[in-house]
Amino acid sequence: GDSVTQMEGPVTLSEEAFLTINCTYTATGYPSLFWYVQYPGEGLQLLLKATKADDKGSNKGFEATYRKETTSFHLEKGSVQVSDSAVYFCALGETSGSRLTFGEGTQLTVNP
Amino acid sequence: EAGVAQSPRYKIIEKRQSVAFWCNPISGHATLYWYQQILGQGPKLLIQFQNNGVVDDSQLPKDRFSAERLKGVDSTLKIQPAKLEDSAVYLCASSLWTGGTDTQYFGPGTRLTVL
């Protein structure tokens, strides 16, 4: 079945550092791909999405490109802030419906 | 626009007791989902409703979990009897129905602790 694999965490960075969180997926067909963020004590919020190959999703300085050839959707940000500290989830939306399959999540801590 | 509402936010019960969670989706959203998020893991879909009909309950432990959405708006998820391994955050999400992969909007969740 469909699955999502995220890089193991936690990740700790200094403010203004470059961020990459790796995400690869296994799916049949052509799924949509998502990054969700979960701040402490809150529910998941959609960060960005891409619905087809080569699409780039972007929001709040974060970017991810849907790479069909490498089955990847890596999350990047050029300069992280303390306020970016959260858990980031990569997710896959099945083509046959709207169920989401999530990765395990990556805890990001940004220190001043 | 109001988001997805859930209650209670926290619940502590003993094993073998029963518990119920409530969810009110975003107005106009036909699709409603219940996910279980165990600590350190990603959310896992338990059940998906389209209006008041069940679309997917393949991962719902039906011997102890039940859910309903009688009027196609709010929903309740029940566990009876609870086990220690049911300790998790229960997330409700909703989305518009466009026939494709719609963006899901999540509520704050209910954190259940089973002692």
Interface residues (C-beta under 8 A of the other chain):
Chain A: V4 P31 S32 F34 Y36 G41 E42 G43 L44 Q45 L46 K49 T51 F89 A91 G93 E94 T95 G97 S98 R99 L100 F102 G103 E104 G105
Chain B: V4 T31 Y33 G40 Q41 G42 P43 K44 L45 Q48 V55 D56 L91 A93 S95 G100 T101 D102 T103 Q104 Y105 F106 G107 P108 G109
